[in-house]
């Protein structure tokens, strides 16, 4: 067996790191946002994040639907969170939720229960938020926070979940908020530019790097998922990546590692920050910007947020989103705020066909660590669909085209694996036949409806005509396996 490749802390060397096969094959991951903010668990649900970005940019963080931003929104006196907090908690500071979180959620955490729900959903990897923007760590870190001593869980939630996930055959990854930490930089932010200008300096870069190195050493995560930006310079970051790949050769790093620069510092100056905000606002109103992170010099995977790329890409990507409008648990969410059964399955098939993975978020409750029923129901939907149709998903790669529409009007997404082509039907055909243009099976090919068995077929003027026989059971999506295509 050959030795794993070694990487130097240079851009040229790091760019030789391949996206590992396990990540290409996995397709479905589970993100877990579980912070102290999941105790009050409130955010406005009027707009999703993309609509808010385009219509209320200057008040983006005051009206954010993301519960995990509760502490920041609380500092903005005109925000819905501030009004909600005054009504329900008076002058209680955000840090006081620590007691509720530790005595309730952390004490009652059932990592095996979580991991079993994720396995049953068909997930192949899990990424846990180990430290979000409030700076509270979900493991008893050996790296002391100089601003808030002891600002960490007394229970090793990270290690326990890692063991439970791996015991069920899934990979385990860690999220770390490298760009924001409100225990170091507490001033509130309203806009994207203010956010980028509030990356902490002074003693924070060394603290953040030490914590990420600790996470790598202790948990050997298969995914290293940073958020917002990274506070060190490029040389230190590249050393971190090289050391990570030495520890975890089949590791994956995401694309949110833009390093600190003079630009971020300049944005703290009011005139420059104001001008930058106006420019960004104009771009988003023209539809030229969304929550796809800017491309860094190096990454393994791109991560559009609450979005998906419209076309198949040669580079690997991962669509990241919650089941409703928030990542953290929002007790205000209603059924209409969540992805429907059809939206969930069809968007998943679309993402997979275009070389993407879906990193679907779960937000447990803060008071008892339970995954709410609306989220569990959607995990069950995925599991049920994948048990029948997983052959068309796991281990596949994009085909020569990603999508089509049958002559009968049913949308289709294509994947390929081992000489077979899979046509995932985004709906249930109404008639007894369906016809796919520009798809010609080879002589002797087998056409099968996954979950039912072989179907009769014939070529028809360069198209594939399939006889469905008995009507299909109504479902968000069905998958055809075509054993060989000419």
FENWORA-V588212 format. One line per field, one symbol per residue. ss: DSSP state (A for helix, B for strand, O for the rest). psi: psi as a letter, one per 40 degrees, with the letter a starting at -180 (. if undefined). burial: # if it has 16 or more other ideal C-beta (glycine too) atoms within 10 Angstrom, else .. A space follows every 10 residues. Layout:
ss: ???
psi: ???
burial: ???
This chain:
ss: OOOOOOOOOO AAAAOOOOOO AAAAAAOBBB BBOOOOAAAA OOOOOOOOAA AAAAAOAAAO OOOOOOAAAA AAAAOOOOOA AAAAAAAAAO OOOAAAAAAA AAAAAAAAOO AAAAAAAAAA OOOOBBBBBB BOOOOOBOOO OOOOOOOOOO OBOOOOAAAA AAAAAAAOOO BBBBBBBOOO OOOOOOOOOO OAAAAAOOOO OOOAAAAAAA AAAAAAAAAO OOBBBBBOOB OOOAAAAAAA AAAAAAAOOO OBBOOOOOBO OAAAAAOOOA AAAAAAAAAA AAAAAOOOOO OOOOOOOOOO OBOOBOOOOO OOOOOOBBBB BOOOOOOOOO OOOOAAAOOO AAAAAAAAAA AAAOOBBBBB BBOOOOOOOO OOAAAAAAAA AAAAAAAAAA AAOOOOBOOO OOBBBOOOOO BBBBBBBOOB BBBBBOOOOO OOBBBBBOOO BOOOOOBBBO OOBBOBBBBB OOBBBBBOOO OOOOOOOBBB BBOOBO
psi: hiiiiihifi ddddeehihi dddddddhih ihhhideedd fhiifdiidd dddddfdefd edeiehdeed ddddeheeid ddddddddeb ehiddeeddd dddcdddehg dddddddddd eeieihhhhd hadeehheig iehhhedghe giheigdddd ddddddeeei ihihihgddi heedgehiid idddddeehi abeddddddd ddddddddeg hehhhiicah eiiddddddd dddddddgdf ihiaeffhii idddddedhd dddddddddd dddddeeeia fhiihidhid iigihfiiie iiidiiihhh iidaeidihh eeiideeihi dddddddddd dddffiihgh ihgiiddeei hidddddddd dddddddded decheiiiad idiahideeh iihiiihfei hhhhhgahid aeiihhifhh iiheihhhhh edaiiiiiig feihhhhdbi iihhidiihh hhdhh.
burial: ......#.#. ..##..#..# ..#..##### ########## #####.###. .###..#..# ########## ######..## ##.##..... ...#..##.# #..###..## #..##.#### ########## #########. #.#.#.##.. ###..##### ##.###...# ########## #####..### ########## ...##.###. ######.##. ########## ##.#.##### ##.##..#.. ########## ...#..#... ..#..##..# #..#....#. ###..#.### ######.##. .#...##### ########## .##...###. #..####### ########## #######.## ##..#..##. ######.### ######.##. .##..#...# #######..# #######.#. ..##.#..## #...#.#### ....#.#... ...###.#.. .#..###### ###.#.
